[in-house]
């Protein structure tokens, strides 16, 4: 299998056999354009990075039996009949659509929206809000739109010509009957004021959606005719690697910290994201810290830039062991990238700063704020009615921030490290016609 892992800033390509990762490309990076609350990516830059990552694998990429893909989500865009982008990719970090989110929820009612889609219309995090923003502010970009979807739809239209998405991506459009796995919702589409004809076909992530065209083979360095699976969200791939047992917790600790719990009985919660895994009757209840490691490394850039990176990491762990007293009375609200489960967006901020405050106090306050926020998610997940299993699968970087963020989790937990979770998760999905 050729696996493609497309995150918020880079693409990794890998050759997989069974659940073994035989070969992996270096990260091929693409930039995000951040302008206030707007966060956009050039679709062609993502496609170029994908081609670069595949090229790094050499001839092995042309000899695979099947291709599978995991993508960041949502990454919304509109395309013409040929699959050419008409808009940028608007990522899950975008927060421009607060007013539109309010309007969408007011028209249909908060309880009704939550009951159908599994989520409130969170700005940027649920892409119907982004679509509403473009309808209101840049309608000219949508003229000629034949398909509106997410990044995996763009990849398929460019690589196979198929017009598809999967249930995990559909869940984050805000237009899908997530709780019932019932397809596109006429009621939610009418509330947005769009035709469901613009939306791609929903297929489960393990189905073969199409085959690589001759043009795509030349563009991406692939073999024409290679089957390509529909694919799914990156977090779903990691959860499937764990087995996705009911109650399984999977914590991805990185720039963003995502804590997901697998369930077979979805019970939407206003402070959680509820979405389909993408295969079968499994859902995830998800709580996200939008700026986790990114907050800590922001502090390094601002206050510790002269400190070698390894020394800085040791200082972070030292302060976490010292506890709240190391913050010198300073506290921190950990919302530097907003809040993924709120319509009204919060911002990060320090309180308790005095003339005696030093940079170590500020760093400690950030650490303590993230520790508190990480622990506060457990009662939310338990409120859904699915008891979490005691063993938590954890995926994270070499800085091991997971050990810090789990410090104050209530209860007793066993943590199991999962390496190359997204890529190996793709390999755990057997393709079917």
PyMOL commands that set and color helices and strands:
alter all, ss='L'
color gray80, all
select helices_A, chain A and resi 43-55+58-62+98-108+110-117+128-137+139-142+151-159+167-171+186-192+196-198+214-220+234-242+293-303+309-322+324-327+359-382+401-405+421-427
alter helices_A, ss='H'
color red, helices_A
select strands_A, chain A and resi 2-6+10-17+20-24+28-29+33-35+38-41+66-71+75-79+89-91+147-149+164-165+201-202+208-211+227-229+232-233+249-253+257-263+273-276+283-289+331-333+349-351+391-396+414-417
alter strands_A, ss='S'
color yellow, strands_A
deselect
rebuild
show_as cartoon
